[in-house]
Amino acid sequence: MAAVTPNRLRWGALLWVLTLQFFVVEAVAQARWTGPYSRADEVISALGTADSPARQLMNASFVVQAALILGGALLLLPVLRGAAARAVPALLGAAALGVLLVGVFPTDGNGTVHAVGAVLHLAGGALGLIALAYAVRPISESLGTVVVLLGIVATAGTVFFLTGVTRYLGEGGMERAAAYPLPIALALSGAVLWWLGRGGDLAAVESSRRAERECERARLAEQARARDAALESAVGGDRRTGADDEDPGTDPEDPWAPPRQRG
């Protein structure tokens, strides 16, 4: 695994913090929308269609978002801990691919590819946040708790949006409940990981983990030695017993033979 250098940590954190650009661009695109625009009724993708005066800006934001999500995940991978860390790049990579497809193929251009991209982005992002929560929890339990809560909100929003359960929040509102937690959680995670690394807490965590691994290896080695010693003792005892049983000088029918030699 690659080392967690200060530059790598800084740039990875910065990329995830910059995912907040999505909210800025969305607000600009909404402001330039001709006529009223309701975030509850209109989906995000509408801002990237031909009806949107800021469609090029919005679609460019989607493409940039893909690079920010994936780039941050790859740079910060050495910081993450546990088995869940291996799933984070794959799931967030799927989310990045999805938002890339959304930006390259607007809904009024190639609706099928756009829909596939939207599903990938929402589902990959929601599951990626849950995996990320477990991967950062050994470093910061508070961060892990916040991220997993955002992941649960994103997962619920994704399920409701894809199944058409949009009565209370509207189609656009439910889509935003599914999509908004990802950049928020990534920006928060990037900032916290950078701050902990700056204060040396990540190094302390790594040192503690290394000490735990050394203790575990020593414990396993001691168990192996004890097991080998027990096996050698058992094999030695069997050999001695066999040698006594095969002693030609011992008559099992001899009533005057010592108790140890009687059959």
C-alpha positions as a LaTeX table, in Angstrom:
\begin{tabular}{lrrr}
\hline
Residue & $x$ (\AA) & $y$ (\AA) & $z$ (\AA) \\
\hline
Met1 & 0.00 & 0.00 & 0.00 \\
Ala2 & 1.24 & 3.48 & $-0.87$ \\
Ala3 & 2.45 & 5.75 & 1.90 \\
Val4 & 0.25 & 8.51 & 3.25 \\
Thr5 & 2.46 & 11.46 & 2.37 \\
Pro6 & 1.42 & 14.98 & 3.42 \\
Asn7 & 1.03 & 16.08 & $-0.21$ \\
Arg8 & $-1.11$ & 13.07 & $-1.08$ \\
Leu9 & $-3.32$ & 13.64 & 1.95 \\
Arg10 & $-3.61$ & 17.36 & 1.18 \\
Trp11 & $-4.56$ & 16.91 & $-2.46$ \\
Gly12 & $-6.95$ & 14.05 & $-1.80$ \\
Ala13 & $-8.73$ & 16.05 & 0.88 \\
Leu14 & $-8.86$ & 19.10 & $-1.38$ \\
Leu15 & $-10.46$ & 17.12 & $-4.22$ \\
Trp16 & $-13.21$ & 15.86 & $-1.93$ \\
Val17 & $-13.81$ & 19.32 & $-0.46$ \\
Leu18 & $-14.13$ & 20.71 & $-3.98$ \\
Thr19 & $-17.06$ & 18.38 & $-4.67$ \\
Leu20 & $-19.10$ & 21.17 & $-3.04$ \\
Gln21 & $-18.71$ & 23.00 & $-6.36$ \\
Phe22 & $-21.81$ & 21.07 & $-7.42$ \\
Phe23 & $-24.02$ & 23.14 & $-5.10$ \\
Val24 & $-22.56$ & 26.42 & $-6.36$ \\
Val25 & $-23.06$ & 25.53 & $-10.01$ \\
Glu26 & $-26.54$ & 24.19 & $-9.36$ \\
Ala27 & $-27.52$ & 27.46 & $-7.69$ \\
Val28 & $-26.12$ & 29.46 & $-10.64$ \\
Ala29 & $-27.92$ & 27.26 & $-13.16$ \\
Gln30 & $-31.17$ & 27.59 & $-11.25$ \\
Ala31 & $-30.81$ & 31.37 & $-11.08$ \\
Arg32 & $-30.39$ & 31.50 & $-14.85$ \\
Trp33 & $-33.38$ & 29.23 & $-15.49$ \\
Thr34 & $-36.07$ & 30.91 & $-17.57$ \\
Gly35 & $-39.20$ & 31.04 & $-15.48$ \\
Pro36 & $-39.82$ & 29.44 & $-12.07$ \\
Tyr37 & $-37.79$ & 26.41 & $-11.05$ \\
Ser38 & $-38.85$ & 24.20 & $-8.14$ \\
Arg39 & $-36.28$ & 22.00 & $-6.48$ \\
Ala40 & $-39.11$ & 19.84 & $-5.21$ \\
Asp41 & $-40.69$ & 19.26 & $-8.61$ \\
Glu42 & $-37.76$ & 19.54 & $-11.05$ \\
Val43 & $-34.96$ & 16.98 & $-11.14$ \\
Ile44 & $-31.33$ & 18.06 & $-11.16$ \\
Ser45 & $-30.78$ & 16.78 & $-14.69$ \\
Ala46 & $-33.26$ & 19.34 & $-16.03$ \\
Leu47 & $-30.58$ & 21.99 & $-15.47$ \\
Gly48 & $-28.42$ & 20.21 & $-18.06$ \\
Thr49 & $-31.01$ & 20.03 & $-20.85$ \\
Ala50 & $-31.52$ & 22.36 & $-23.81$ \\
Asp51 & $-34.17$ & 24.25 & $-21.81$ \\
Ser52 & $-31.51$ & 25.45 & $-19.35$ \\
Pro53 & $-29.49$ & 28.58 & $-20.28$ \\
Ala54 & $-26.67$ & 27.24 & $-18.09$ \\
Arg55 & $-26.74$ & 23.68 & $-19.46$ \\
Gln56 & $-23.08$ & 23.70 & $-20.52$ \\
Leu57 & $-22.00$ & 24.90 & $-17.08$ \\
Met58 & $-24.16$ & 22.29 & $-15.36$ \\
Asn59 & $-22.97$ & 19.40 & $-17.51$ \\
Ala60 & $-19.37$ & 20.52 & $-17.06$ \\
Ser61 & $-19.95$ & 20.44 & $-13.31$ \\
Phe62 & $-21.11$ & 16.82 & $-13.57$ \\
Val63 & $-17.94$ & 15.85 & $-15.45$ \\
Val64 & $-15.71$ & 17.69 & $-12.98$ \\
Gln65 & $-17.56$ & 16.05 & $-10.10$ \\
Ala66 & $-16.65$ & 12.63 & $-11.49$ \\
Ala67 & $-12.94$ & 13.49 & $-11.49$ \\
Leu68 & $-13.12$ & 14.96 & $-7.97$ \\
Ile69 & $-14.88$ & 11.92 & $-6.48$ \\
Leu70 & $-12.60$ & 9.31 & $-8.03$ \\
Gly71 & $-9.39$ & 11.30 & $-7.64$ \\
Gly72 & $-10.00$ & 11.89 & $-3.95$ \\
Ala73 & $-10.86$ & 8.23 & $-3.36$ \\
Leu74 & $-7.63$ & 7.03 & $-4.98$ \\
Leu75 & $-5.43$ & 9.56 & $-3.20$ \\
Leu76 & $-6.95$ & 8.96 & 0.22 \\
Leu77 & $-7.14$ & 5.16 & $-0.06$ \\
Pro78 & $-3.99$ & 4.57 & 2.08 \\
Val79 & $-5.62$ & 6.53 & 4.91 \\
Leu80 & $-8.68$ & 4.27 & 5.07 \\
Arg81 & $-8.74$ & 1.25 & 7.37 \\
Gly82 & $-10.31$ & $-2.20$ & 7.48 \\
Ala83 & $-11.90$ & $-4.47$ & 4.92 \\
Ala84 & $-14.38$ & $-1.74$ & 3.93 \\
Ala85 & $-11.51$ & 0.36 & 2.57 \\
Arg86 & $-11.19$ & $-2.01$ & $-0.40$ \\
Ala87 & $-14.81$ & $-1.38$ & $-1.38$ \\
Val88 & $-14.62$ & 2.42 & $-1.23$ \\
Pro89 & $-12.76$ & 3.01 & $-4.56$ \\
Ala90 & $-15.02$ & 0.54 & $-6.39$ \\
Leu91 & $-18.28$ & 2.01 & $-5.11$ \\
Leu92 & $-17.23$ & 5.64 & $-5.40$ \\
Gly93 & $-15.74$ & 4.79 & $-8.79$ \\
Ala94 & $-19.19$ & 3.61 & $-9.88$ \\
Ala95 & $-20.66$ & 6.87 & $-8.57$ \\
Ala96 & $-18.03$ & 8.85 & $-10.49$ \\
Leu97 & $-18.72$ & 6.93 & $-13.70$ \\
Gly98 & $-22.43$ & 7.53 & $-13.24$ \\
Val99 & $-22.16$ & 11.31 & $-12.85$ \\
Leu100 & $-19.76$ & 11.38 & $-15.81$ \\
Leu101 & $-22.40$ & 9.70 & $-17.98$ \\
Val102 & $-25.01$ & 12.14 & $-16.66$ \\
Gly103 & $-22.88$ & 15.08 & $-17.78$ \\
Val104 & $-21.83$ & 13.69 & $-21.14$ \\
Phe105 & $-25.29$ & 12.38 & $-22.08$ \\
Pro106 & $-28.02$ & 14.85 & $-21.00$ \\
Thr107 & $-31.47$ & 13.45 & $-20.48$ \\
Asp108 & $-32.76$ & 15.05 & $-23.69$ \\
Gly109 & $-29.81$ & 13.65 & $-25.66$ \\
Asn110 & $-29.50$ & 9.97 & $-24.80$ \\
Gly111 & $-32.06$ & 9.27 & $-22.13$ \\
Thr112 & $-31.15$ & 5.60 & $-21.67$ \\
Val113 & $-27.46$ & 6.18 & $-21.01$ \\
His114 & $-28.34$ & 9.16 & $-18.83$ \\
Ala115 & $-30.69$ & 7.01 & $-16.73$ \\
Val116 & $-28.05$ & 4.30 & $-16.32$ \\
Gly117 & $-25.58$ & 6.95 & $-15.22$ \\
Ala118 & $-28.03$ & 8.40 & $-12.70$ \\
Val119 & $-28.66$ & 4.98 & $-11.14$ \\
Leu120 & $-24.92$ & 4.26 & $-10.94$ \\
His121 & $-24.24$ & 7.60 & $-9.33$ \\
Leu122 & $-26.99$ & 7.42 & $-6.74$ \\
Ala123 & $-26.57$ & 3.75 & $-5.80$ \\
Gly124 & $-22.76$ & 3.79 & $-5.91$ \\
Gly125 & $-22.64$ & 6.98 & $-3.89$ \\
Ala126 & $-25.03$ & 5.74 & $-1.20$ \\
Leu127 & $-23.28$ & 2.40 & $-0.72$ \\
Gly128 & $-19.89$ & 4.07 & $-1.04$ \\
Leu129 & $-20.69$ & 6.34 & 1.89 \\
Ile130 & $-21.59$ & 3.38 & 4.10 \\
Ala131 & $-18.31$ & 1.67 & 3.19 \\
Leu132 & $-16.44$ & 4.94 & 3.75 \\
Ala133 & $-18.02$ & 5.29 & 7.19 \\
Tyr134 & $-16.61$ & 1.94 & 8.31 \\
Ala135 & $-13.25$ & 2.75 & 6.72 \\
Val136 & $-12.84$ & 6.03 & 8.64 \\
Arg137 & $-14.38$ & 4.90 & 11.91 \\
Pro138 & $-11.06$ & 3.51 & 13.30 \\
Ile139 & $-9.59$ & 6.98 & 12.75 \\
Ser140 & $-12.52$ & 9.07 & 13.96 \\
Glu141 & $-15.63$ & 7.48 & 15.43 \\
Ser142 & $-17.51$ & 10.79 & 15.20 \\
Leu143 & $-16.72$ & 11.15 & 11.50 \\
Gly144 & $-17.72$ & 7.55 & 10.86 \\
Thr145 & $-21.05$ & 8.09 & 12.61 \\
Val146 & $-21.89$ & 11.22 & 10.61 \\
Val147 & $-20.89$ & 9.61 & 7.31 \\
Val148 & $-22.92$ & 6.46 & 7.93 \\
Leu149 & $-25.99$ & 8.56 & 8.78 \\
Leu150 & $-25.57$ & 10.46 & 5.52 \\
Gly151 & $-25.14$ & 7.14 & 3.74 \\
Ile152 & $-28.40$ & 5.86 & 5.21 \\
Val153 & $-30.22$ & 9.01 & 4.08 \\
Ala154 & $-28.74$ & 8.63 & 0.59 \\
Thr155 & $-29.69$ & 4.96 & 0.44 \\
Ala156 & $-33.27$ & 5.63 & 1.51 \\
Gly157 & $-33.55$ & 8.54 & $-0.91$ \\
Thr158 & $-32.19$ & 6.41 & $-3.75$ \\
Val159 & $-34.64$ & 3.58 & $-3.09$ \\
Phe160 & $-37.62$ & 5.95 & $-2.83$ \\
Phe161 & $-36.59$ & 7.95 & $-5.89$ \\
Leu162 & $-36.01$ & 4.91 & $-8.11$ \\
Thr163 & $-39.28$ & 3.28 & $-7.00$ \\
Gly164 & $-41.32$ & 6.44 & $-7.48$ \\
Val165 & $-42.10$ & 7.12 & $-3.82$ \\
Thr166 & $-41.96$ & 10.91 & $-4.15$ \\
Arg167 & $-45.28$ & 12.05 & $-2.73$ \\
Tyr168 & $-43.96$ & 14.09 & 0.19 \\
Leu169 & $-40.71$ & 15.57 & $-1.14$ \\
Gly170 & $-41.57$ & 15.61 & $-4.82$ \\
Glu171 & $-39.50$ & 14.02 & $-7.57$ \\
Gly172 & $-36.81$ & 16.67 & $-7.44$ \\
Gly173 & $-36.76$ & 16.76 & $-3.66$ \\
Met174 & $-36.38$ & 13.00 & $-3.35$ \\
Glu175 & $-33.61$ & 12.96 & $-5.94$ \\
Arg176 & $-31.78$ & 15.62 & $-3.98$ \\
Ala177 & $-32.21$ & 13.60 & $-0.77$ \\
Ala178 & $-30.42$ & 10.79 & $-2.60$ \\
Ala179 & $-27.72$ & 12.92 & $-4.27$ \\
Tyr180 & $-26.85$ & 15.68 & $-1.80$ \\
Pro181 & $-25.37$ & 13.51 & 1.00 \\
Leu182 & $-22.46$ & 12.35 & $-1.20$ \\
Pro183 & $-20.67$ & 15.67 & $-1.73$ \\
Ile184 & $-21.46$ & 16.74 & 1.83 \\
Ala185 & $-19.97$ & 13.56 & 3.31 \\
Leu186 & $-16.94$ & 13.60 & 1.00 \\
Ala187 & $-16.16$ & 17.23 & 1.79 \\
Leu188 & $-16.52$ & 16.59 & 5.51 \\
Ser189 & $-14.36$ & 13.45 & 5.34 \\
Gly190 & $-11.66$ & 15.20 & 3.34 \\
Ala191 & $-11.50$ & 18.13 & 5.76 \\
Val192 & $-11.41$ & 15.92 & 8.87 \\
Leu193 & $-8.80$ & 13.53 & 7.47 \\
Trp194 & $-6.59$ & 16.43 & 6.45 \\
Trp195 & $-6.95$ & 18.04 & 9.88 \\
Leu196 & $-6.12$ & 14.81 & 11.70 \\
Gly197 & $-3.14$ & 14.23 & 9.45 \\
Arg198 & $-1.97$ & 17.78 & 10.04 \\
Gly199 & $-2.14$ & 17.27 & 13.80 \\
Gly200 & $-0.32$ & 13.94 & 13.66 \\
Asp201 & $-3.32$ & 11.89 & 14.76 \\
Leu202 & $-3.16$ & 9.70 & 11.66 \\
Ala203 & 0.43 & 8.82 & 12.46 \\
Ala204 & $-0.59$ & 7.89 & 16.00 \\
Val205 & $-3.39$ & 5.70 & 14.67 \\
Glu206 & $-1.01$ & 3.99 & 12.26 \\
Ser207 & 1.55 & 3.41 & 15.04 \\
Ser208 & $-1.15$ & 1.92 & 17.27 \\
Arg209 & $-2.34$ & $-0.33$ & 14.46 \\
Arg210 & 1.21 & $-1.47$ & 13.78 \\
Ala211 & 1.71 & $-2.32$ & 17.46 \\
Glu212 & $-1.54$ & $-4.28$ & 17.49 \\
Arg213 & $-0.45$ & $-6.24$ & 14.43 \\
Glu214 & 2.90 & $-7.06$ & 16.04 \\
Cys215 & 1.16 & $-8.28$ & 19.20 \\
Glu216 & $-1.20$ & $-10.41$ & 17.15 \\
Arg217 & 1.68 & $-11.96$ & 15.21 \\
Ala218 & 3.54 & $-12.68$ & 18.45 \\
Arg219 & 0.43 & $-14.31$ & 19.94 \\
Leu220 & $-0.08$ & $-16.51$ & 16.88 \\
Ala221 & 3.59 & $-17.49$ & 16.88 \\
Glu222 & 3.39 & $-18.48$ & 20.56 \\
Gln223 & 0.28 & $-20.56$ & 19.87 \\
Ala224 & 2.08 & $-22.30$ & 17.01 \\
Arg225 & 5.06 & $-23.08$ & 19.22 \\
Ala226 & 2.81 & $-24.48$ & 21.96 \\
Arg227 & 0.95 & $-26.60$ & 19.42 \\
Asp228 & 4.19 & $-27.97$ & 17.95 \\
Ala229 & 5.52 & $-28.77$ & 21.42 \\
Ala230 & 2.33 & $-30.61$ & 22.30 \\
Leu231 & 2.46 & $-32.62$ & 19.07 \\
Glu232 & 6.11 & $-33.52$ & 19.63 \\
Ser233 & 5.32 & $-34.59$ & 23.18 \\
Ala234 & 2.42 & $-36.75$ & 22.02 \\
Val235 & 4.46 & $-38.37$ & 19.25 \\
Gly236 & 7.34 & $-39.03$ & 21.67 \\
Gly237 & 4.98 & $-40.66$ & 24.16 \\
Asp238 & 3.49 & $-42.91$ & 21.47 \\
Arg239 & 6.96 & $-44.02$ & 20.40 \\
Arg240 & 7.95 & $-44.90$ & 23.97 \\
Thr241 & 4.73 & $-46.83$ & 24.49 \\
Gly242 & 5.22 & $-48.73$ & 21.25 \\
Ala243 & 8.78 & $-49.63$ & 22.20 \\
Asp244 & 7.62 & $-51.03$ & 25.56 \\
Asp245 & 4.85 & $-53.07$ & 23.90 \\
Glu246 & 7.27 & $-54.63$ & 21.46 \\
Asp247 & 9.90 & $-55.53$ & 24.12 \\
Pro248 & 10.69 & $-59.20$ & 23.39 \\
Gly249 & 11.91 & $-59.72$ & 26.95 \\
Thr250 & 8.48 & $-59.16$ & 28.45 \\
Asp251 & 6.07 & $-62.07$ & 28.84 \\
Pro252 & 2.49 & $-60.81$ & 29.20 \\
Glu253 & 1.50 & $-64.14$ & 30.82 \\
Asp254 & 4.18 & $-63.92$ & 33.53 \\
Pro255 & 2.30 & $-63.37$ & 36.85 \\
Trp256 & 5.52 & $-62.18$ & 38.53 \\
Ala257 & 6.09 & $-59.44$ & 35.91 \\
Pro258 & 5.92 & $-55.84$ & 37.18 \\
Pro259 & 2.49 & $-54.14$ & 36.74 \\
Arg260 & 3.87 & $-51.93$ & 33.96 \\
Gln261 & 4.76 & $-54.98$ & 31.84 \\
Arg262 & 1.55 & $-56.97$ & 32.24 \\
Gly263 & $-0.72$ & $-57.38$ & 29.21 \\
\hline
\end{tabular}
